Amino acid sequence: MSKVAVVYFSQTGNTETMAHAVAEGAGTEAVEYDNFDAGQVAGYDAFAFGCPAMGSEELDPDFEELWDDCVPALGEKPVALFGSYDWGTGEWMDSWKEAAEEAGVTVVGTVIANLAPDDDALTQLKELGATLAQ
């Protein structure tokens, strides 16, 4: 079984709820982004990073700084991306995934939710966590 880090930023609690669903599926605990750093990447086999859409479909700047620091250390380890949004179409996730893959990150899945995650999204998140833990 893989050791999975579930790292998230949440402003309203929606992405936090999503993080806990991923963590439940992976059999681990979710941690807020400010309690994680790139130096910890080596201690994990797989990752789930969560951030809601901010501004005009972009990552939170503080979370993005952590993400950018972690990317070079991720290597070929599997990574899932997730988050919630309030407006738009979820374009921030497409942009995030594309940029991650261009940087060499192995993105194995994404889940987004408009505002609070519904039952289907929570199920997808738990499954994604279970996949990362295999």
ROKOL-157200 format. One record per residue: residue in three letters; residue number from 1; y, z, x of N, C-alpha, C, O in turn. Coordinates in pm, 1 decimal. Atoms other than C-alpha are relative to their C-alpha. Layout:
N
+---------+-----+----------+----------+----------+----------+----------+----------+----------+----------+----------+----------+----------+----------+
: residuo : num :       nv :       nw :       nu :      cav :      caw :      cau :       cv :       cw :       cu :       ov :       ow :       ou :
+---------+-----+----------+----------+----------+----------+----------+----------+----------+----------+----------+----------+----------+----------+
:     ALA : NUM :        Y :        Z :        X :        Y :        Z :        X :        Y :        Z :        X :        Y :        Z :        X :
...
+---------+-----+----------+----------+----------+----------+----------+----------+----------+----------+----------+----------+----------+----------+
# end
This chain:
134
+---------+-----+----------+----------+----------+----------+----------+----------+----------+----------+----------+----------+----------+----------+
: residuo : num :       nv :       nw :       nu :      cav :      caw :      cau :       cv :       cw :       cu :       ov :       ow :       ou :
+---------+-----+----------+----------+----------+----------+----------+----------+----------+----------+----------+----------+----------+----------+
:     MET :   1 :   -118.2 :      0.0 :     83.8 :      0.0 :      0.0 :      0.0 :    124.5 :      0.0 :     88.3 :    133.0 :     76.8 :    184.1 :
:     SER :   2 :   -122.4 :     13.0 :    -77.8 :    342.0 :    -97.9 :    134.2 :     98.6 :    111.8 :    -30.1 :    104.8 :    162.6 :   -142.1 :
:     LYS :   3 :   -108.4 :    -95.9 :     17.3 :    624.9 :    147.0 :    187.2 :    124.0 :    -79.5 :    -41.0 :    170.6 :   -166.3 :     32.8 :
:     VAL :   4 :   -109.0 :     78.4 :     59.4 :    910.8 :     20.1 :    -32.3 :    128.2 :     82.4 :     -5.6 :    126.4 :    197.7 :    -48.7 :
:     ALA :   5 :   -132.7 :    -59.7 :     15.4 :   1282.2 :    103.6 :    -10.0 :     68.6 :    -67.4 :   -117.8 :     77.3 :   -190.1 :   -123.6 :
:     VAL :   6 :    -77.7 :     50.2 :    113.8 :   1476.8 :     65.7 :   -334.5 :    141.2 :     54.5 :     18.2 :    165.2 :    174.2 :      2.7 :
:     VAL :   7 :   -136.2 :    -37.2 :    -36.6 :   1847.0 :     68.1 :   -246.6 :     95.5 :    -65.5 :    -99.5 :     85.1 :   -185.0 :   -126.8 :
:     TYR :   8 :    -86.1 :     55.8 :    104.9 :   2121.5 :     25.5 :   -504.8 :    141.2 :     57.1 :      2.1 :    166.5 :    164.6 :     56.3 :
:     PHE :   9 :   -134.4 :    -43.6 :     34.7 :   2487.5 :     51.1 :   -598.0 :     12.7 :    -16.4 :   -150.4 :    -30.2 :   -117.6 :   -205.8 :
:     SER :  10 :    -18.4 :      9.4 :    144.1 :   2576.9 :    123.7 :   -958.5 :    133.7 :     61.2 :    -36.6 :    168.1 :    170.0 :      9.6 :
:     GLN :  11 :   -129.4 :    -51.7 :     41.6 :   2914.9 :    166.6 :  -1119.6 :     -8.1 :     64.7 :   -138.4 :     54.7 :    167.8 :   -162.6 :
:     THR :  12 :      6.3 :    -50.5 :    137.6 :   2824.3 :    222.0 :  -1485.5 :   -133.4 :     65.7 :    -33.1 :   -147.2 :    126.4 :   -139.4 :
:     GLY :  13 :    131.7 :    -56.2 :     23.9 :   2461.3 :    333.0 :  -1454.2 :   -105.4 :   -103.0 :    -35.4 :   -224.5 :    -72.4 :    -31.5 :
:     ASN :  14 :     97.6 :    102.5 :     37.4 :   2299.5 :      5.3 :  -1561.7 :    -88.5 :    -40.1 :    118.0 :   -210.5 :    -48.6 :    103.7 :
:     THR :  15 :     78.7 :     37.6 :   -117.2 :   2191.8 :    -96.5 :  -1212.1 :    -80.7 :    118.2 :     51.1 :   -188.9 :     99.1 :    106.5 :
:     GLU :  16 :     77.3 :   -119.1 :    -35.7 :   2083.7 :    261.7 :  -1142.6 :   -127.3 :      7.2 :    -84.7 :   -235.0 :     35.7 :    -32.4 :
:     THR :  17 :    116.7 :      1.8 :     87.9 :   1851.5 :    241.6 :  -1444.7 :   -100.2 :   -104.0 :     48.4 :   -220.8 :    -79.3 :     49.2 :
:     MET :  18 :     85.5 :    106.3 :    -51.2 :   1715.5 :    -83.6 :  -1305.2 :    -70.5 :     45.2 :    128.5 :   -189.6 :     19.8 :    146.5 :
:     ALA :  19 :     56.5 :    -46.7 :   -126.4 :   1662.0 :     74.7 :   -961.8 :   -114.9 :     97.3 :    -24.2 :   -217.6 :     91.5 :     43.5 :
:     HIS :  20 :    105.7 :    -97.4 :     28.1 :   1459.2 :    357.4 :  -1109.8 :   -124.4 :    -68.1 :    -57.0 :   -236.2 :    -22.3 :    -33.4 :
:     ALA :  21 :    115.6 :     75.2 :     51.7 :   1237.7 :    105.8 :  -1292.8 :    -75.9 :    -67.2 :    114.9 :   -198.9 :    -63.9 :    117.5 :
:     VAL :  22 :     64.7 :     60.3 :   -116.7 :   1168.5 :    -82.1 :   -967.1 :    -74.2 :    107.7 :     78.2 :   -189.5 :     89.0 :    117.2 :
:     ALA :  23 :     60.2 :   -109.5 :    -76.0 :   1100.4 :    246.9 :   -790.4 :   -125.9 :     52.9 :    -69.0 :   -224.9 :     84.3 :     -2.9 :
:     GLU :  24 :    117.9 :    -45.2 :     74.2 :    860.8 :    354.6 :  -1065.4 :   -117.2 :    -95.1 :     23.3 :   -229.9 :    -51.3 :     46.7 :
:     GLY :  25 :    105.1 :     98.7 :    -22.4 :    665.7 :     31.1 :  -1026.4 :    -54.3 :      3.2 :    141.6 :   -171.7 :    -25.7 :    164.8 :
:     ALA :  26 :     39.4 :     -2.8 :   -141.2 :    658.2 :     72.4 :   -648.8 :    -57.1 :    134.5 :     42.7 :   -110.9 :    147.0 :    152.7 :
:     GLY :  27 :     48.0 :   -132.9 :    -35.8 :    564.4 :    440.4 :   -656.5 :     84.7 :     67.9 :    104.7 :     32.6 :    134.8 :    194.0 :
:     THR :  28 :    -91.9 :    -57.5 :    -97.9 :    872.8 :    548.8 :   -464.4 :    123.4 :     53.3 :    -71.9 :    125.9 :     59.3 :   -194.9 :
:     GLU :  29 :   -126.8 :    -46.5 :     54.7 :   1223.5 :    686.6 :   -516.3 :    108.7 :   -102.5 :     31.4 :    104.5 :   -168.6 :    135.2 :
:     ALA :  30 :   -116.3 :     85.2 :    -24.7 :   1544.3 :    486.2 :   -549.1 :    106.5 :     81.2 :     72.5 :    123.1 :    200.3 :     46.5 :
:     VAL :  31 :   -107.5 :    -67.8 :    -72.7 :   1830.7 :    569.9 :   -312.3 :    129.5 :    -78.2 :    -14.0 :    130.4 :   -201.3 :    -12.8 :
:     GLU :  32 :   -130.1 :     65.4 :      6.2 :   2199.5 :    500.1 :   -345.6 :     33.3 :    -59.3 :    136.2 :     -7.6 :     -7.3 :    240.0 :
:     TYR :  33 :    -27.8 :     76.5 :   -122.1 :   2334.8 :    255.5 :    -89.4 :     64.3 :     83.5 :    109.4 :     42.1 :     56.7 :    227.5 :
:     ASP :  34 :    -68.3 :    -78.3 :   -102.4 :   2546.1 :    517.5 :     86.5 :    -91.9 :    104.6 :     64.3 :    -48.8 :    180.5 :    151.1 :
:     ASN :  35 :    100.7 :    -86.4 :    -62.0 :   2227.5 :    711.9 :    170.1 :   -103.7 :    -82.7 :     76.9 :   -213.7 :    -35.3 :    105.3 :
:     PHE :  36 :     90.6 :     90.6 :    -70.3 :   2069.6 :    415.4 :    350.1 :     81.1 :    -75.9 :    103.9 :    199.6 :   -102.6 :     83.9 :
:     ASP :  37 :    -68.2 :     82.4 :    -99.7 :   2154.6 :    222.3 :    665.2 :   -100.0 :    -92.1 :     67.5 :   -221.1 :    -74.7 :     54.0 :
:     ALA :  38 :     83.9 :    102.0 :    -62.4 :   2021.5 :    -68.2 :    866.6 :   -100.8 :     60.0 :     97.3 :   -206.2 :      0.9 :    120.5 :
:     GLY :  39 :     91.9 :    -65.2 :    -91.6 :   1858.7 :    171.0 :   1111.8 :   -129.2 :     46.1 :    -66.9 :   -228.4 :     72.4 :      1.2 :
:     GLN :  40 :    117.7 :    -43.3 :     73.4 :   1612.5 :    270.2 :    839.4 :    -93.7 :   -115.9 :    -37.4 :   -206.8 :    -92.4 :    -79.9 :
:     VAL :  41 :     78.1 :    116.9 :     41.6 :   1486.2 :    -85.1 :    775.6 :   -137.6 :     -3.1 :     65.5 :   -236.8 :    -35.3 :      0.0 :
:     ALA :  42 :    127.6 :      6.5 :    -72.3 :   1214.4 :    -62.0 :   1039.8 :   -106.9 :     90.0 :    -60.6 :   -225.8 :     65.7 :    -40.3 :
:     GLY :  43 :     95.0 :    -93.6 :     57.8 :   1051.2 :    223.2 :    848.9 :    -61.4 :    -43.4 :   -131.7 :   -138.1 :     32.0 :   -191.6 :
:     TYR :  44 :     48.7 :     48.4 :    129.7 :    973.3 :     10.7 :    541.0 :    -66.0 :   -136.7 :     14.2 :    -36.2 :   -213.5 :    105.7 :
:     ASP :  45 :     71.4 :    127.7 :      1.9 :    745.4 :   -281.5 :    459.6 :     60.6 :   -101.1 :    -96.0 :     42.4 :   -221.7 :    -79.6 :
:     ALA :  46 :    -57.1 :     86.4 :    103.8 :    935.6 :   -419.5 :    159.0 :    124.0 :     68.2 :    -57.0 :    143.0 :    188.8 :    -41.9 :
:     PHE :  47 :   -128.8 :    -51.4 :     46.1 :   1272.4 :   -380.1 :    -10.0 :     37.9 :    -55.9 :   -136.0 :      1.8 :   -168.1 :   -171.6 :
:     ALA :  48 :    -68.6 :     46.7 :    119.7 :   1452.7 :   -401.5 :   -340.8 :    144.2 :     46.8 :     13.5 :    170.6 :    165.9 :     30.0 :
:     PHE :  49 :   -142.1 :    -30.9 :     -8.3 :   1831.2 :   -417.6 :   -326.0 :     63.7 :    -33.1 :   -134.0 :     41.4 :   -141.0 :   -189.0 :
:     GLY :  50 :    -63.9 :     22.3 :    128.7 :   2038.9 :   -379.4 :   -641.8 :    149.4 :     22.7 :      4.9 :    197.6 :    120.8 :     61.6 :
:     CYS :  51 :   -146.1 :     -9.8 :      8.1 :   2407.1 :   -439.9 :   -705.8 :     46.5 :    -76.8 :   -122.8 :      1.1 :   -189.0 :   -145.6 :
:     PRO :  52 :    -53.3 :     73.7 :    114.7 :   2596.1 :   -532.6 :  -1022.6 :     99.9 :   -105.5 :     44.6 :    148.7 :   -103.4 :    157.6 :
:     ALA :  53 :   -105.9 :     97.9 :    -24.5 :   2831.2 :   -827.6 :  -1043.7 :    133.5 :     72.6 :     -4.9 :    158.8 :    152.5 :    -95.1 :
:     MET :  54 :   -133.0 :    -60.6 :     -6.3 :   3181.3 :   -722.5 :   -946.4 :    102.9 :   -111.8 :      2.7 :     70.3 :   -226.0 :     35.0 :
:     GLY :  55 :   -108.1 :     97.3 :     -8.1 :   3515.5 :   -899.3 :   -969.3 :    -37.5 :   -130.8 :    -65.6 :    -77.5 :   -133.9 :   -181.9 :
:     SER :  56 :     36.3 :    131.0 :     54.1 :   3454.7 :  -1267.1 :  -1015.4 :   -136.4 :    -40.4 :     53.8 :   -148.1 :   -129.6 :    137.8 :
:     GLU :  57 :    138.5 :     31.6 :    -35.6 :   3075.7 :  -1270.8 :   -976.7 :    -24.5 :     15.3 :    150.0 :    -58.7 :    -81.2 :    218.4 :
:     GLU :  58 :     23.2 :    -27.4 :   -141.2 :   3045.9 :  -1105.4 :   -635.1 :    -58.9 :    139.3 :     15.0 :    -58.1 :    218.0 :    -79.6 :
:     LEU :  59 :     53.6 :   -132.6 :    -29.2 :   2882.3 :   -802.9 :   -472.2 :    113.3 :     98.1 :     25.0 :    222.1 :     59.1 :     67.4 :
:     ASP :  60 :    -94.8 :   -105.1 :    -34.9 :   3064.5 :   -472.8 :   -438.8 :     22.6 :     -4.1 :    151.3 :    -74.3 :    -13.4 :    226.5 :
:     PRO :  61 :    -26.5 :     12.4 :   -144.6 :   3238.2 :   -482.7 :    -96.3 :    -70.5 :    105.0 :     85.5 :   -119.0 :     71.8 :    193.7 :
:     ASP :  62 :     67.0 :   -103.1 :    -79.1 :   3093.4 :   -149.7 :     23.9 :   -150.4 :    -26.0 :      6.5 :   -211.1 :    -11.7 :    112.7 :
:     PHE :  63 :    141.5 :     33.4 :      0.6 :   2740.8 :   -247.4 :    -83.3 :    -24.6 :   -122.7 :     86.7 :   -121.8 :   -127.6 :    162.1 :
:     GLU :  64 :     17.8 :    122.8 :    -77.3 :   2786.4 :   -591.7 :     70.0 :      2.3 :     28.1 :    150.4 :    -67.8 :    -37.9 :    227.1 :
:     GLU :  65 :     -3.1 :    -37.0 :   -142.1 :   2871.2 :   -429.9 :    404.0 :   -136.9 :     52.3 :     43.5 :   -186.3 :     15.1 :    150.0 :
:     LEU :  66 :    133.5 :    -49.1 :    -30.8 :   2539.3 :   -242.5 :    396.8 :    -99.3 :   -116.0 :      1.3 :   -179.3 :   -128.4 :     94.1 :
:     TRP :  67 :     89.8 :    115.5 :      9.1 :   2355.1 :   -557.9 :    287.3 :      9.9 :    -85.7 :    125.7 :    -91.4 :   -121.2 :    185.9 :
:     ASP :  68 :    -20.9 :     84.1 :   -118.1 :   2508.5 :   -760.3 :    569.9 :    -55.6 :     65.7 :    126.6 :   -107.1 :     -2.9 :    214.9 :
:     ASP :  69 :     54.7 :    -71.6 :   -114.9 :   2408.6 :   -490.3 :    820.0 :   -152.9 :     -4.8 :      0.1 :   -214.5 :    -11.5 :    106.5 :
:     CYS :  70 :    146.1 :     -2.8 :     10.5 :   2048.0 :   -488.9 :    691.2 :    -65.1 :   -136.7 :     20.4 :   -176.5 :   -144.9 :     72.1 :
:     VAL :  71 :     60.5 :    133.7 :     -1.1 :   1989.9 :   -865.1 :    673.1 :    -66.3 :    -35.5 :    132.9 :   -180.7 :    -80.8 :    131.2 :
:     PRO :  72 :     66.2 :     39.7 :   -125.2 :   1922.7 :   -922.3 :   1046.3 :   -127.9 :     78.6 :     30.0 :   -214.9 :     29.5 :    102.0 :
:     ALA :  73 :    116.4 :    -84.0 :    -27.8 :   1666.3 :   -639.1 :   1050.1 :   -115.6 :    -24.0 :    -97.0 :   -226.1 :     24.8 :    -73.3 :
:     LEU :  74 :    103.0 :     17.2 :    102.4 :   1470.3 :   -753.7 :    743.0 :   -115.0 :    -89.0 :     44.3 :   -227.6 :    -72.9 :     -2.8 :
:     GLY :  75 :    104.9 :     90.1 :    -47.0 :   1277.1 :  -1025.5 :    923.5 :    -65.3 :    -72.3 :   -116.0 :      3.1 :   -125.0 :   -203.7 :
:     GLU :  76 :     74.1 :     68.4 :    105.5 :   1004.3 :  -1168.7 :    701.7 :    -52.0 :     96.3 :   -106.3 :   -137.1 :     59.3 :   -187.2 :
:     LYS :  77 :     43.0 :    -97.7 :     99.4 :    959.2 :   -852.7 :    495.6 :     44.3 :    -46.1 :   -138.9 :    153.8 :   -100.5 :   -153.2 :
:     PRO :  78 :    -37.1 :     42.5 :    134.9 :    957.8 :   -920.7 :    119.7 :    116.6 :     81.9 :    -55.0 :    124.6 :    203.4 :    -36.8 :
:     VAL :  79 :   -120.6 :    -61.9 :     55.5 :   1285.6 :   -848.7 :    -59.1 :     18.5 :    -46.3 :   -143.6 :      7.4 :   -165.2 :   -173.4 :
:     ALA :  80 :    -35.8 :     30.5 :    138.4 :   1368.0 :   -830.9 :   -429.7 :    146.9 :     35.2 :    -19.3 :    197.9 :    129.4 :     41.3 :
:     LEU :  81 :   -141.0 :    -23.7 :     30.9 :   1722.7 :   -848.6 :   -565.0 :     12.4 :     22.9 :   -150.3 :    -55.7 :    -42.4 :   -229.3 :
:     PHE :  82 :    -19.0 :    -27.5 :    141.7 :   1841.5 :   -704.8 :   -896.5 :    140.0 :     52.8 :    -26.2 :    209.1 :     97.2 :     65.5 :
:     GLY :  83 :   -129.7 :    -55.5 :     37.6 :   2152.0 :   -601.8 :  -1085.8 :     40.2 :    -39.0 :   -140.3 :    -23.6 :   -122.3 :   -204.6 :
:     SER :  84 :    -51.1 :     25.7 :    134.9 :   2350.1 :   -604.7 :  -1407.0 :    136.3 :    -68.5 :      7.6 :    203.7 :    -67.0 :    110.6 :
:     TYR :  85 :   -130.2 :     66.1 :      9.3 :   2654.1 :   -798.4 :  -1519.8 :     54.0 :     16.5 :   -141.6 :    -20.8 :     45.2 :   -235.1 :
:     ASP :  86 :    -64.9 :    -19.2 :    130.0 :   2903.7 :   -781.1 :  -1805.6 :     58.2 :   -129.9 :    -53.4 :     67.6 :   -148.2 :   -174.7 :
:     TRP :  87 :    -61.3 :    126.6 :     40.7 :   3061.3 :  -1125.3 :  -1813.0 :    -61.4 :   -110.4 :     84.8 :   -136.7 :    -83.4 :    178.4 :
:     GLY :  88 :     53.6 :    112.5 :    -76.3 :   2977.9 :  -1469.2 :  -1684.1 :   -144.7 :    -26.7 :    -36.7 :   -192.1 :     11.9 :   -143.5 :
:     THR :  89 :    136.7 :     44.0 :     27.6 :   2628.4 :  -1606.0 :  -1658.2 :   -102.4 :     55.8 :     98.4 :   -219.5 :     18.0 :     95.2 :
:     GLY :  90 :     89.6 :    -51.6 :   -102.1 :   2480.4 :  -1409.7 :  -1371.5 :      4.0 :    -81.6 :    128.1 :    -86.7 :    -73.7 :    210.9 :
:     GLU :  91 :    -14.3 :     88.1 :   -116.5 :   2603.7 :  -1657.1 :  -1111.6 :     -4.7 :     77.4 :    132.0 :    -50.6 :     24.3 :    233.2 :
:     TRP :  92 :     -0.6 :    -78.1 :   -124.0 :   2647.0 :  -1375.5 :   -855.9 :   -140.6 :     13.9 :     56.2 :   -158.5 :     14.9 :    178.0 :
:     MET :  93 :    137.2 :    -14.6 :    -48.9 :   2268.7 :  -1336.3 :   -837.8 :    -48.3 :   -129.7 :     63.9 :   -114.4 :   -126.6 :    167.7 :
:     ASP :  94 :     38.2 :    127.6 :    -60.3 :   2214.2 :  -1706.4 :   -774.0 :     63.8 :    -15.2 :    137.6 :     -1.0 :    -59.4 :    232.5 :
:     SER :  95 :    -71.3 :      9.7 :   -128.1 :   2477.0 :  -1694.4 :   -498.4 :    -57.7 :     95.8 :    102.6 :    -74.0 :     60.0 :    219.3 :
:     TRP :  96 :     56.2 :   -100.9 :    -89.8 :   2332.1 :  -1375.7 :   -348.9 :   -136.3 :    -45.5 :     51.8 :   -163.8 :    -38.4 :    171.6 :
:     LYS :  97 :    133.9 :     45.4 :    -39.4 :   1978.0 :  -1512.7 :   -348.3 :      9.0 :   -118.0 :     97.2 :    -60.5 :   -121.1 :    198.8 :
:     GLU :  98 :    -15.4 :    118.0 :    -86.3 :   2087.4 :  -1844.1 :   -196.5 :     47.9 :     40.1 :    139.4 :     -6.6 :     -6.5 :    239.5 :
:     ALA :  99 :    -52.5 :    -44.1 :   -129.7 :   2289.1 :  -1674.0 :     79.4 :   -106.3 :     78.1 :     77.7 :   -118.1 :     64.2 :    199.4 :
:     ALA : 100 :    106.0 :    -77.1 :    -65.5 :   1999.9 :  -1436.6 :    150.9 :   -104.5 :    -93.5 :     59.9 :   -144.1 :    -77.0 :    175.3 :
:     GLU : 101 :    101.1 :     93.4 :    -49.3 :   1750.1 :  -1720.5 :    182.9 :     52.6 :    -82.9 :    116.1 :    -21.5 :   -111.3 :    210.2 :
:     GLU : 102 :    -59.8 :     75.0 :   -110.7 :   1988.8 :  -1917.4 :    404.3 :      4.8 :     83.6 :    128.1 :      0.4 :     30.1 :    238.8 :
:     ALA : 103 :     -2.4 :    -91.0 :   -114.9 :   2005.1 :  -1609.5 :    630.0 :   -140.2 :     36.3 :     47.9 :   -155.2 :    113.6 :    142.6 :
:     GLY : 104 :    136.6 :    -22.8 :    -41.0 :   1624.9 :  -1605.9 :    654.0 :    -72.0 :    112.3 :    -73.2 :   -184.0 :    148.0 :    -36.6 :
:     VAL : 105 :     62.9 :   -107.3 :     76.6 :   1552.7 :  -1330.0 :    401.0 :   -107.2 :    -59.7 :    -91.8 :    -86.2 :   -164.2 :   -153.3 :
:     THR : 106 :    109.9 :     43.2 :     86.1 :   1221.7 :  -1365.7 :    214.7 :     17.4 :     64.4 :   -137.5 :    -31.6 :    174.6 :   -162.1 :
:     VAL : 107 :    -25.3 :    -51.3 :    134.8 :   1334.8 :  -1320.0 :   -146.7 :   -121.0 :    -33.0 :    -87.2 :   -154.3 :   -149.8 :   -107.4 :
:     VAL : 108 :    121.6 :     18.8 :     79.3 :   1026.9 :  -1267.1 :   -364.7 :     25.5 :      6.6 :   -150.0 :    -64.1 :    -21.4 :   -229.5 :
:     GLY : 109 :    -30.6 :     -4.5 :    142.1 :   1204.8 :  -1219.1 :   -695.9 :    136.9 :     58.3 :    -25.7 :    192.8 :    130.1 :     57.2 :
:     THR : 110 :   -127.6 :    -54.5 :     44.7 :   1522.6 :  -1139.0 :   -883.6 :    -11.7 :     36.8 :   -147.6 :    -87.4 :    -24.7 :   -222.8 :
:     VAL : 111 :    -10.3 :    -37.7 :    141.5 :   1596.7 :   -964.4 :  -1212.0 :    145.5 :     36.2 :    -26.8 :    206.2 :    113.6 :     47.2 :
:     ILE : 112 :   -135.6 :    -35.2 :     41.6 :   1933.0 :   -950.2 :  -1387.4 :     -3.5 :     47.4 :   -144.8 :    -94.9 :     14.9 :   -220.6 :
:     ALA : 113 :    -12.5 :    -49.1 :    137.2 :   2043.6 :   -776.4 :  -1705.9 :    146.1 :     -6.0 :    -40.9 :    234.8 :     33.0 :     35.1 :
:     ASN : 114 :   -134.5 :     -2.2 :     55.6 :   2348.2 :   -828.7 :  -1921.5 :     22.8 :    140.4 :    -54.2 :    -38.2 :    181.2 :   -153.0 :
:     LEU : 115 :    -26.6 :   -140.9 :     28.4 :   2486.3 :   -474.6 :  -1937.7 :   -126.4 :     82.1 :     23.2 :   -187.1 :     70.1 :    129.7 :
:     ALA : 116 :    118.5 :    -84.8 :    -19.1 :   2199.6 :   -225.4 :  -1990.3 :   -126.4 :    -84.6 :     -6.6 :   -136.6 :   -174.6 :    -89.9 :
:     PRO : 117 :    124.6 :     77.0 :      2.9 :   1852.7 :   -358.9 :  -1912.8 :    -78.6 :     28.5 :   -128.4 :    -91.7 :    143.6 :   -170.1 :
:     ASP : 118 :     82.8 :    -16.5 :    119.3 :   1639.4 :   -420.2 :  -2222.4 :   -144.6 :     25.1 :     42.7 :   -175.1 :     29.3 :    161.9 :
:     ASP : 119 :    139.5 :    -30.3 :    -30.7 :   1267.4 :   -348.4 :  -2246.3 :    -66.2 :   -108.1 :     84.9 :   -145.8 :    -77.7 :    173.8 :
:     ASP : 120 :     58.1 :    109.6 :    -78.9 :   1176.3 :   -692.9 :  -2110.0 :     43.0 :      8.8 :    146.1 :    -38.8 :     -7.6 :    236.5 :
:     ALA : 121 :    -49.5 :    -11.7 :   -137.3 :   1398.0 :   -646.3 :  -1803.9 :    -64.5 :    118.9 :     70.4 :   -101.7 :    108.6 :    187.3 :
:     LEU : 122 :     61.8 :   -117.4 :    -61.1 :   1258.0 :   -297.9 :  -1741.8 :   -145.3 :    -27.8 :     38.0 :   -192.0 :     16.7 :    142.8 :
:     THR : 123 :    137.7 :     37.8 :    -31.4 :    904.4 :   -436.5 :  -1757.1 :     -3.8 :    -89.6 :    123.1 :    -87.2 :    -69.9 :    211.5 :
:     GLN : 124 :     -6.7 :     90.2 :   -115.6 :    997.1 :   -714.9 :  -1511.7 :     30.3 :     78.2 :    127.7 :    -26.6 :     50.3 :    233.2 :
:     LEU : 125 :    -37.1 :    -80.3 :   -116.3 :   1153.8 :   -459.1 :  -1277.7 :   -117.5 :     84.2 :     49.5 :   -141.1 :     93.2 :    170.0 :
:     LYS : 126 :    117.7 :    -78.6 :    -39.1 :    846.0 :   -235.5 :  -1280.6 :   -104.4 :    -88.9 :     65.1 :   -165.5 :    -50.4 :    164.8 :
:     GLU : 127 :     95.4 :     95.0 :    -58.1 :    625.4 :   -538.3 :  -1213.0 :     45.0 :    -43.2 :    139.0 :    -36.4 :    -55.5 :    230.5 :
:     LEU : 128 :    -53.7 :     38.9 :   -130.5 :    854.1 :   -643.1 :   -928.5 :    -24.2 :    111.4 :    102.4 :    -61.8 :     84.2 :    216.4 :
:     GLY : 129 :     28.0 :   -112.8 :    -88.7 :    823.5 :   -295.0 :   -778.1 :   -145.9 :      6.8 :     39.5 :   -178.5 :     30.8 :    155.8 :
:     ALA : 130 :    144.0 :     -2.1 :    -27.3 :    445.0 :   -307.3 :   -808.7 :    -38.7 :   -111.3 :     96.2 :   -122.5 :    -91.1 :    184.0 :
:     THR : 131 :     25.8 :    112.2 :    -89.9 :    440.5 :   -647.4 :   -638.4 :     42.8 :     35.0 :    142.3 :    -29.6 :      6.3 :    237.7 :
:     LEU : 132 :    -47.1 :    -38.6 :   -133.0 :    646.7 :   -512.4 :   -348.5 :    -90.0 :    102.7 :     65.2 :   -103.7 :    104.7 :    187.5 :
:     ALA : 133 :     83.8 :   -107.8 :    -53.8 :    411.4 :   -216.4 :   -309.9 :   -139.9 :    -46.3 :     41.1 :   -211.8 :     28.8 :    107.0 :
:     GLN : 134 :    134.7 :     49.1 :    -33.7 :     97.1 :   -431.7 :   -271.6 :    -16.7 :    -22.0 :    148.0 :   -123.9 :    -63.0 :    192.6 :
+---------+-----+----------+----------+----------+----------+----------+----------+----------+----------+----------+----------+----------+----------+
# end
